[in-house]
Amino acid sequence: MKGFAMTGPNKVAWIEKEKPKAGPKDAIIKPTALAPCSSDIHTVYEGGVDLGGEIRILGHEAIGIVDSVGSEVTDFKPGDKVIVPAITPDWSAKASQCGFHQHAGCLLGGIQFTTFRDGSMAEYFLVNDADGNLAIQPDDMSDEAALMLTDMVTTGFSGAENANIQIGDTVVVIGIGPVGLCAVAGAKLRGAGRLFAVGSRPNCINIAKEYGTTDIINYREGDIVEQILNETNGEGADAVIIAGGNSETFAQAIQMAKAGSTISNINYYGVQNYEGAGDILPIPRFAWGAGMAHKTITGGLCPGGRLRMEKLINVVEQGRMDPSLLISHRFKGLESVEEALYLMKDKPRDLIKPMVTL
């Protein structure tokens, strides 16, 4: 089969590889739609993943048709149309039983695609623990909406969940790319009162308003900490979700959060994706009350698995959110995955999320 792979640091290429075979608990999926992710860019171009010289197929956002299943798979069969979450852990692992399936086997071990096995940008791909990791795509759900559930929606929603938002809270979402937009929608669902979105792109701002933002903060118009403090009479926010930016943004989030707040990070800090890259992210001492401000800083990989997808399906089917609004660019054919990936790398101003239909 053909697949689009990372062949080395800063290198991608089309490769030929043997079609995967399902183990007892696995399923082989023929993708019907794919989406490249900024995480793919971090992996290839920013040192996000060290494959140790191995060549691996990219991609972790996909929906598709079940091609074959292993002997122990009971809930899915060939021909089923399925949603495949980006996080596909081993559900029998100790970490999964402890409530942290994202780290099954090792730190971030729930990220199977590309990190530990070939990803989804191919004619076929393997999903481990199929009964625990696949979800049936409803007949009346668009491919656009289903595809966005796999990563963008679950990641953005997790930012709101981890932020411990209470009804009526003042919330800031920094960065309104596709993940940040989903964080806005998640914050509204969690009961946010005043909801600030930090961004400048007109198309993203329009969707942020559609998803529930009450105020737009444009970072091009001044320091975002000063803007938030001015708008909140110097009090700051009850919760801050970091969905974009750099190490300076991380510090700003702490500065704009009031005492007793939660700063929830869902931003990916690649080795080379921010100025002054290194092993340390700064915590401003004064803003953190010299360690005594009761400001909780948390960061987590998004939830995956079947149940998570089924709950997100319920959100969409009940009209709580329309993830299809995130699709800004459409491509057709597996071969166009390469063009879509480069689009994610170049980030033109009108980009939100590309989709490749096979």
NORURUR-V848952 format. One record per residue. N is the residue number from 1. RES is the residue in three letters. OMEGA is omega in whole degrees, 0 to 359 (NA if undefined). Layout:
<<N	RES	OMEGA> <N	RES	OMEGA>>
//
This chain:
<<1	MET	180> <2	LYS	177> <3	GLY	179> <4	PHE	195> <5	ALA	166> <6	MET	183> <7	THR	179> <8	GLY	177> <9	PRO	180> <10	ASN	183> <11	LYS	174> <12	VAL	180> <13	ALA	171> <14	TRP	180> <15	ILE	171> <16	GLU	183> <17	LYS	178> <18	GLU	177> <19	LYS	182> <20	PRO	178> <21	LYS	184> <22	ALA	167> <23	GLY	185> <24	PRO	184> <25	LYS	188> <26	ASP	170> <27	ALA	173> <28	ILE	185> <29	ILE	170> <30	LYS	187> <31	PRO	174> <32	THR	176> <33	ALA	182> <34	LEU	173> <35	ALA	171> <36	PRO	185> <37	CYS	175> <38	SER	176> <39	SER	174> <40	ASP	178> <41	ILE	176> <42	HIS	182> <43	THR	186> <44	VAL	194> <45	TYR	185> <46	GLU	175> <47	GLY	183> <48	GLY	180> <49	VAL	176> <50	ASP	182> <51	LEU	177> <52	GLY	178> <53	GLY	178> <54	GLU	176> <55	ILE	182> <56	ARG	176> <57	ILE	182> <58	LEU	171> <59	GLY	177> <60	HIS	176> <61	GLU	186> <62	ALA	164> <63	ILE	183> <64	GLY	180> <65	ILE	177> <66	VAL	179> <67	ASP	179> <68	SER	180> <69	VAL	178> <70	GLY	186> <71	SER	182> <72	GLU	178> <73	VAL	186> <74	THR	190> <75	ASP	182> <76	PHE	183> <77	LYS	177> <78	PRO	181> <79	GLY	178> <80	ASP	175> <81	LYS	191> <82	VAL	170> <83	ILE	183> <84	VAL	180> <85	PRO	178> <86	ALA	181> <87	ILE	184> <88	THR	186> <89	PRO	166> <90	ASP	187> <91	TRP	176> <92	SER	182> <93	ALA	181> <94	LYS	181> <95	ALA	178> <96	SER	179> <97	GLN	178> <98	CYS	179> <99	GLY	180> <100	PHE	183> <101	HIS	179> <102	GLN	184> <103	HIS	179> <104	ALA	179> <105	GLY	179> <106	CYS	177> <107	LEU	182> <108	LEU	184> <109	GLY	177> <110	GLY	177> <111	ILE	182> <112	GLN	187> <113	PHE	182> <114	THR	183> <115	THR	183> <116	PHE	179> <117	ARG	180> <118	ASP	179> <119	GLY	192> <120	SER	181> <121	MET	184> <122	ALA	179> <123	GLU	176> <124	TYR	173> <125	PHE	184> <126	LEU	172> <127	VAL	179> <128	ASN	175> <129	ASP	191> <130	ALA	181> <131	ASP	180> <132	GLY	188> <133	ASN	178> <134	LEU	174> <135	ALA	179> <136	ILE	174> <137	GLN	179> <138	PRO	182> <139	ASP	184> <140	ASP	179> <141	MET	180> <142	SER	176> <143	ASP	179> <144	GLU	180> <145	ALA	182> <146	ALA	182> <147	LEU	181> <148	MET	177> <149	LEU	189> <150	THR	184> <151	ASP	187> <152	MET	184> <153	VAL	181> <154	THR	178> <155	THR	180> <156	GLY	179> <157	PHE	181> <158	SER	175> <159	GLY	178> <160	ALA	180> <161	GLU	181> <162	ASN	181> <163	ALA	176> <164	ASN	182> <165	ILE	176> <166	GLN	181> <167	ILE	179> <168	GLY	181> <169	ASP	170> <170	THR	188> <171	VAL	175> <172	VAL	171> <173	VAL	181> <174	ILE	181> <175	GLY	181> <176	ILE	161> <177	GLY	184> <178	PRO	179> <179	VAL	179> <180	GLY	177> <181	LEU	177> <182	CYS	174> <183	ALA	175> <184	VAL	179> <185	ALA	179> <186	GLY	179> <187	ALA	177> <188	LYS	179> <189	LEU	180> <190	ARG	175> <191	GLY	179> <192	ALA	174> <193	GLY	175> <194	ARG	189> <195	LEU	180> <196	PHE	173> <197	ALA	182> <198	VAL	180> <199	GLY	184> <200	SER	184> <201	ARG	184> <202	PRO	182> <203	ASN	177> <204	CYS	178> <205	ILE	180> <206	ASN	180> <207	ILE	177> <208	ALA	177> <209	LYS	177> <210	GLU	183> <211	TYR	173> <212	GLY	178> <213	THR	175> <214	THR	184> <215	ASP	175> <216	ILE	174> <217	ILE	181> <218	ASN	183> <219	TYR	177> <220	ARG	184> <221	GLU	178> <222	GLY	181> <223	ASP	186> <224	ILE	177> <225	VAL	179> <226	GLU	181> <227	GLN	180> <228	ILE	180> <229	LEU	177> <230	ASN	182> <231	GLU	182> <232	THR	179> <233	ASN	176> <234	GLY	185> <235	GLU	185> <236	GLY	187> <237	ALA	174> <238	ASP	180> <239	ALA	177> <240	VAL	178> <241	ILE	180> <242	ILE	181> <243	ALA	179> <244	GLY	178> <245	GLY	186> <246	ASN	182> <247	SER	176> <248	GLU	179> <249	THR	178> <250	PHE	179> <251	ALA	180> <252	GLN	179> <253	ALA	179> <254	ILE	182> <255	GLN	183> <256	MET	181> <257	ALA	180> <258	LYS	176> <259	ALA	181> <260	GLY	184> <261	SER	175> <262	THR	174> <263	ILE	185> <264	SER	182> <265	ASN	170> <266	ILE	178> <267	ASN	181> <268	TYR	180> <269	TYR	176> <270	GLY	183> <271	VAL	187> <272	GLN	189> <273	ASN	172> <274	TYR	183> <275	GLU	181> <276	GLY	183> <277	ALA	179> <278	GLY	184> <279	ASP	188> <280	ILE	169> <281	LEU	188> <282	PRO	170> <283	ILE	182> <284	PRO	189> <285	ARG	184> <286	PHE	181> <287	ALA	179> <288	TRP	179> <289	GLY	184> <290	ALA	179> <291	GLY	188> <292	MET	186> <293	ALA	184> <294	HIS	174> <295	LYS	180> <296	THR	177> <297	ILE	182> <298	THR	176> <299	GLY	183> <300	GLY	172> <301	LEU	186> <302	CYS	175> <303	PRO	175> <304	GLY	177> <305	GLY	186> <306	ARG	184> <307	LEU	179> <308	ARG	180> <309	MET	181> <310	GLU	177> <311	LYS	178> <312	LEU	174> <313	ILE	180> <314	ASN	178> <315	VAL	182> <316	VAL	183> <317	GLU	179> <318	GLN	174> <319	GLY	181> <320	ARG	182> <321	MET	176> <322	ASP	182> <323	PRO	183> <324	SER	179> <325	LEU	183> <326	LEU	185> <327	ILE	180> <328	SER	182> <329	HIS	182> <330	ARG	179> <331	PHE	178> <332	LYS	177> <333	GLY	181> <334	LEU	183> <335	GLU	181> <336	SER	175> <337	VAL	181> <338	GLU	179> <339	GLU	180> <340	ALA	179> <341	LEU	179> <342	TYR	176> <343	LEU	177> <344	MET	180> <345	LYS	184> <346	ASP	177> <347	LYS	174> <348	PRO	189> <349	ARG	181> <350	ASP	182> <351	LEU	163> <352	ILE	179> <353	LYS	175> <354	PRO	179> <355	MET	178> <356	VAL	177> <357	THR	181> <358	LEU	NA>>
//
